[in-house]
Every structure is written in C-alpha cells, then in structure tokens.
Amino acid sequence: MTRRFSPTRLAAFVQGILEAAGTPADLAAIVADTLVDADLKGVESHGVLRVPHYLELMTEGYIKPAGRSTVVREAPTWVMVDGQQGFGHCALLNLCERVAVKAERTGVAIGGLTNTTHTGRIGWFAEKIVGRGLAIQITGGGAHRLPEHTSVAPYGGRERILSTNPITLGWPGGRFGSIIADFSTSATAEGKVRFHRERGESLPPGWILDRDGVPSTDPDALYGGGSILPMGAHKGYGLALFNEYLGGIMLGPTYEANWTVTILDPTAFGDSQVQLQDAEALLQRIKDSPAAQGYREVLLPGELEEMVARERTHTGIPVADAIWDRITEVAAGLGIPPLDE
C-alpha cells in the first residue's frame, strides 16, 4: 500500500522535521527539495526514505546539521570547498554555483568538495546548472579508505573495495530542455537496494553478490557481507577507478565521498545558436528513430524522470506505507503531527 502527497506539502513536512532536529531553515529547505524532487522523478532510493537515516546520523554527530561549507582556496578557474561535515546537498550546491560563476567568466572551471556527507540525487544539481546554459560533469569517489562506505567489488572480485562512484553529465538540449545522464558506475546504487529491502522485494538479477561471491537477488545479502557488481562489467569498473582517482587520490582523504565538478560555457567554444540547432537536430533524429523490440520509444537521458515528474505533479508522490510509518514515527518524536494525504 502507498499514500500520495503533493510535492509542496511533502517538502514542507520534511523541512519541518529537519528544522526540528536542529537544521537551519535555509539548509533544511535545500535538503527537503532534493529529497522530494528525487521522489517526484521516480528516484525513490534518494528520496524521503532517507529522512529517518539522516536523523540517526545527526543524533550520532556524523552529520552536523548546522554545518556550512566554506571555500578553502581558489583561483580564477578552480575552487576547493570544505563541506564542514554538514549536509552534502547544501555543500555540493554551493560548489556547483561557485564553479558555474567561474565558468561563465573563463569558459571552463573545475571545483572539488571534501569533508562532506551524503549528497542525494546528483542529477538535481546538474539540472540547476544546465538551466543556466552550461554543460556540467560531476563525479564522486574516494571511499576506498573507508570500509563503512565501500559496497562495490572490482570486476572479477567479490571484496567491497569501491563505492558506487557516481557520474553525472548534463548539457543544453535546446527545445528538448536539459539533457541529464545521471548514474552510478555500479550495477545499482546502494539506496536502490535499500529501497527494495524496505518494500520487502527481491532485487533484479545482476545487481549484487553475496558474501561468498555468488549472485543473489536477496537485498539482505548485501548487508550480510555481500557486494554490488560494477556497471557494464569492466567498463563500469574502469569509470569507477577514474572517479576514485579524482575524488580519493587527487582531492585526498574523504569523510564519506569527495566530489569534482567541471563546468563548461559552450559559448566560449562557438556560436550558441548553432550549437543548440545541432543539438536539437541530433536529439530529434534519435527521437524519430524506430524503437527496438520490447520498447515503445527511444528516450533521451533524463526523459523518463521528467515523464514521471509530470505525472506525479498531478497525481501526487507515492510513498510506501512501510517507509511512511518510519518517517511519521521520527516526526512524532520531534513533536511534529502527521501529514494528511
């Protein structure tokens, strides 16, 4: 069973929970927006199901709810930001906005983020930057020194050595809007395994191995010493190692994961109208191409999420009863009454 809530009311409810737990209003609003937007777009693994876990991490002192990211050092084309162990959603947004300003001045800029916590759905950040007419790449890595944050086995292995090491790419698509490719370099994100476990569901084949290196569809196998497989076998493995180099070796020690953000201003490399026309022509050719067997149409990166968002804007965001019960329980503990559907 599920309940449905409007995005606005659900975001306000989550923001109220975070504020009651000690998060300043402006930071709580950012976190709530990212979580609800993830649910709106069908990425429930990074949605409001995270709220109870975030509160546990705040109680333990792992997340410092009032922590505000600060600039460590910078130059005209790069910047380093320290997340101050606050909410990673707020720190990564700060980094992206700072790098975007530099890219608009110089054509290209890069930034690094360290000492931060979970950042939520990375596509949310890319969407904001592409909306400014810029192209962006975001990579996460650096957890190889932290066993508690590793979950992925190297290709051909079974030991948890890597994290899910996500990569997100975004660029302007003209009349097609923002094109966002947002994925982990592992077969799945840990949050998606968590989501299936919360719902009492089996996993699709090819996601995880159990502790003995045997393929499994039982979500509990991951939390019993198992591991997530790399995406696309050796290809995802190679991408993961590069992300690990950027986040964990180039940027140094990590608190949970380090992030790099690279932003390009396309107008520095050519006429923006010509670029958009060429992009639209390619995207239109893809949309007009015939679908393969088993598919209704060819979708662009990020298009499925936008389709889900349009539907859920009208029908409401579904939240499974098991997940909602946990959220309302922690809300009650903070003196917040339940939210009616």
VENCORLIN-V384936 format. One record per pair of residues at least 24 apart in sequence whose C-alpha atoms are under 7 Angstrom apart, sorted by the first residue. I is the first residue (numbers start at 1). J is the second residue. Records with the same first field share a line. If there is no record, write none. Layout:
BEGIN
I->J  J
END
This chain:
BEGIN
1->320  321
2->318  319  320  321
3->318  319  320  321  341
4->316  317  318  319  341
5->316  317  318  341
6->316  317
7->36  316  317
10->36
11->36
17->331
20->334
22->65
23->65  66
24->66
27->90
30->89  90
31->89  90
34->120  121  124
35->120
38->121
39->317
40->309  312  317
41->305  306  308  309
42->305  308
45->191  192  195
46->120  121  191
49->323
51->327
52->326  327  330
63->87  117
76->102
77->102  106  108  109  110
78->109  110  111
79->110  111  112
80->111  112  113
81->112  113  114
82->113  114  115
83->113  114  115  116
84->115  116
85->115  116  117
86->116  117
87->116  117  118
88->116  117  118  119
89->119  120
92->119
93->125
96->261
99->263
100->263
103->263  264  265
104->265
107->264  265  268
108->263  264  265
109->262  263  264
110->261  262  263
111->260  261  262
112->251  259  260  261
113->258  259  260
114->254  258  259
115->254  255
116->255  256  257
117->255  256
122->168  182
123->168  180  182
126->170
127->178
130->170  171  172  178
131->178
133->172
134->171  172  263  264  265  266
135->170  171  172  263  264  265
136->169  170  171  262  263  264
137->168  169  170  261  262  263
138->167  168  169  259  260  261  262
139->166  167  168  243  259  260  261
140->165  166  167  243  247  257  258  259  260
141->165  243  244  246  247  248  257  258  259
142->244  247  248  249  254  257  258
143->248  254  256  257
149->256
151->227  228
152->186  227  228  229  230
153->227  228  229  230
154->230  237
155->230  233  234  237
158->213  227
159->227
160->227
164->189
165->240  243
173->276  279  280
174->276  279  280
175->280
179->301  302
180->301  302
181->301  302
185->230  231  236  239  240
186->228  229  230  231  236
187->228  229  230  231
193->219
198->322  323
199->322
END
